[in-house]
């Protein structure tokens, strides 16, 4: 689905690294994957830190454990960089886990936050700014495509195999939250950005099972970043890890996320 959308030429985007806010009071920018030829055969290695403390899913990322989680900067596909595009607003992502949830923290700078969606399980990539999480168990065929918007709406898409039919899972127990640093849908002022959290239940990823140390997942965090007149074909996109082409469904390029204890 999104392969066809994202592959359309002519939309704006670029690459940058994000300076974390509440999750890391450190002015240094998080590293991004180096887009070398080796990345085609050797995906980047990410780590999710184990947490024993309960996390409040409120979009603030103010628990201390978030400061210890490695941050990964979002970058643009080479396909667009080679056409001279430059990234307007950088961003980053981090990962935590316990036996019940995989947690993903998102921080985006954004001068004009746009969120026109009005509910859950919509195709929010057509409606404004968006963070997407693509995830599957290494060697598995099925994968999830999960959304959180600046307004705190979610979407749960499921594919039984690559290229398979999209299923909308409205009974998904995914938890999300977001905080906007500014206003949204008000383009005559200047916003600072937005922060969001995913709490993905183990039962969504592994029915009747729990997450465990040393499990390996393949993940990609993608972003749609709208300006006032953008559509899904012109919105700025970026991702972590780096992908060579403008497609978030390039599963072989997903990072290897190891659950560490």
C-alpha positions in Angstrom: 0.0 0.0 0.0 2.4 2.7 1.2 5.0 1.4 -1.2 3.0 2.9 -4.0 2.2 6.1 -2.2 5.6 6.9 -1.0 7.4 6.0 -4.2 5.6 8.8 -6.1 8.2 11.4 -7.1 8.1 15.1 -6.4 7.4 15.3 -2.7 9.8 17.1 -0.3 12.0 15.6 2.3 15.5 15.5 3.7 17.7 14.3 6.4 18.8 15.5 9.8 19.4 14.4 13.3 17.3 15.5 16.2 18.3 17.0 19.5 16.3 15.1 22.2 14.2 17.1 24.6 12.7 15.7 27.8 14.0 12.2 27.2 17.6 13.3 27.1 18.8 16.7 28.4 21.9 16.4 26.2 22.6 18.9 23.4 24.4 16.3 21.3 22.4 14.9 18.4 21.6 11.2 18.3 23.6 9.2 15.7 21.9 8.2 12.4 22.8 5.1 10.4 25.5 5.7 7.8 24.0 5.0 4.4 26.8 2.8 3.1 26.6 -0.1 0.7 27.2 -2.4 3.6 23.8 -1.5 5.0 22.1 -3.4 2.2 23.3 -6.7 3.7 23.9 -5.6 7.2 21.0 -3.8 8.9 21.8 -1.5 11.9 21.7 -2.9 15.4 19.3 -1.3 17.9 18.8 -2.1 21.6 15.7 -1.9 23.7 16.6 -1.4 27.4 14.6 -3.4 30.0 12.6 -1.4 32.5 11.2 -2.6 35.8 9.6 0.7 36.6 6.0 1.4 35.4 5.8 3.9 32.5 3.0 6.4 32.3 1.9 6.7 28.6 1.3 10.4 28.4 3.6 11.5 25.6 6.1 13.3 28.0 9.0 10.8 28.1 9.9 12.2 31.5 10.8 8.9 33.2 14.5 8.6 34.0 14.9 5.4 32.1 14.2 7.2 28.8 17.4 9.2 29.3 19.5 5.9 29.2 17.8 4.5 26.1 19.9 5.0 22.9 18.5 7.6 20.5 18.4 7.0 16.8 18.1 10.0 14.4 15.7 9.9 11.5 17.2 10.3 8.0 16.0 10.7 4.5 16.1 8.0 1.7 19.0 8.3 -0.7 16.5 8.4 -3.5 15.4 11.8 -2.3 18.7 13.1 -1.0 20.2 12.5 -4.4 17.6 14.8 -5.9 18.7 17.7 -3.7 16.1 17.5 -0.9 17.0 18.7 2.6 15.2 17.9 5.8 13.2 20.7 7.4 12.6 19.1 10.8 14.7 16.4 12.4 13.5 13.7 14.8 14.6 10.7 16.9 13.3 7.5 18.4 14.1 5.3 21.4 13.1 1.8 22.7 12.3 0.2 26.0 10.6 -3.0 27.0 9.2 -5.2 29.8 7.5 -8.5 29.6 4.1 -6.9 28.8 5.0 -4.0 26.5 7.4 -2.8 23.9 7.7 1.0 24.3 8.8 3.5 21.6 9.5 7.1 22.4 9.3 9.7 19.6 10.6 13.3 19.5 10.1 15.5 16.5 11.0 19.1 15.9 8.2 20.6 13.8 7.6 24.3 13.0 4.0 23.7 11.9 2.2 20.7 13.6 -0.7 19.5 11.5 -3.2 16.8 12.6 -6.5 16.7 10.7 -7.6 13.2 11.7 -10.7 12.8 13.8 -10.4 9.3 15.2 -8.6 6.0 15.5 -7.8 3.6 12.7 -7.9 6.2 9.9 -5.3 6.5 7.1 -3.6 9.3 9.0 -0.7 9.6 6.5 -3.3 11.4 4.3 -4.4 13.7 7.1 -1.2 15.3 8.6 1.9 14.7 10.7 2.4 11.1 11.7 4.8 8.7 13.4 4.7 5.1 12.2 6.1 2.0 13.7 6.7 -1.1 11.5 7.6 -4.2 13.4 7.9 -8.0 12.9 9.6 -10.8 14.7 12.8 -11.7 12.9 12.2 -14.5 10.3 8.4 -14.1 10.6 6.2 -13.2 7.6 3.5 -11.2 9.4 4.1 -7.6 10.4 2.3 -4.6 12.0 2.1 -1.0 10.8 1.2 1.2 13.8 0.5 4.9 14.0 0.4 7.8 16.5 -0.6 11.3 15.6 0.0 14.6 17.4 -3.6 14.6 18.5 -3.1 11.2 20.1 -5.0 9.0 17.7 -3.8 5.6 16.7 -4.1 3.1 13.9 -3.3 -0.6 13.8 -2.7 -2.2 10.4 -1.7 -5.8 10.0 -0.2 -7.7 7.1 0.0 -11.5 7.2 2.9 -11.5 4.8 4.9 -9.0 2.7 2.6 -7.7 -0.1 -0.4 -9.2 1.6 -3.8 -7.7 2.1 -4.0 -4.9 4.7 -6.1 -5.6 7.7 -7.4 -2.9 10.0 -7.5 -4.3 13.5 -9.8 -2.0 15.5 -9.7 -4.3 18.5 -5.9 -3.7 18.8 -5.0 -2.8 22.4 -2.1 -0.5 21.3 -1.7 2.4 23.7 -0.4 5.8 22.4 -0.1 9.4 23.7 1.3 12.6 22.3 2.1 16.1 23.5 2.4 19.1 21.1 4.9 21.8 21.9 2.8 24.6 20.4 -0.5 24.4 18.5 -1.7 22.2 15.7 -3.7 23.1 12.6 -2.6 26.7 13.1 -0.1 27.6 10.5 0.2 31.3 11.2 2.3 30.7 14.3 5.6 28.8 15.0 5.5 25.5 16.8 8.5 23.7 18.5 7.5 20.1 17.8 5.7 17.1 19.3 6.5 14.1 21.4 4.8 10.7 21.4 4.8 7.2 22.9 3.8 3.8 21.7 3.1 1.0 24.2 2.7 -2.1 22.1 1.3 -5.0 24.1 3.1 -8.3 23.9 -0.2 -10.0 23.2 -0.5 -8.0 20.0 3.0 -9.0 18.8 3.1 -12.5 20.3 -0.4 -14.0 21.1 -0.4 -15.9 24.4 3.3 -15.1 24.9 5.4 -12.5 26.7 8.4 -10.5 25.6 11.7 -11.9 26.8 15.4 -10.9 26.9 17.4 -11.6 23.7 14.4 -11.7 21.4 15.2 -10.0 18.1 12.7 -7.9 16.3 13.0 -6.0 13.0 11.7 -2.4 13.3 11.5 0.9 11.3 10.1 4.2 12.6 8.8 6.4 9.8 7.6 10.0 9.8 5.2 12.1 7.7 5.9 15.8 8.3 3.3 18.1 6.7 3.5 21.8 5.9 0.3 23.8 5.3 -0.3 22.9 1.7 1.2 19.4 1.7 -0.5 16.1 0.7 0.7 12.6 1.4 2.7 12.8 -1.9 4.5 16.1 -0.9 4.9 15.8 2.8 8.5 15.4 4.1 9.4 11.9 5.1 12.2 10.4 7.1 13.0 7.2 8.9 15.1 5.3 11.3 16.9 3.3 10.2 18.0 4.7 6.9 16.4 3.2 3.8 17.8 3.7 0.2 14.4 4.2 -1.4 11.2 6.1 -0.4 9.4 3.0 0.9 8.7 2.2 4.6 7.9 -1.4 3.6 11.5 -2.4 2.6 11.6 -5.0 5.4 15.1 -6.2 4.7 16.3 -2.7 5.6 14.6 -2.6 9.0 16.9 -2.4 12.0 17.5 -5.5 14.2 16.1 -4.6 17.6 17.4 -6.8 20.5 15.6 -6.8 23.8 18.4 -6.4 26.4 18.2 -6.9 30.1 
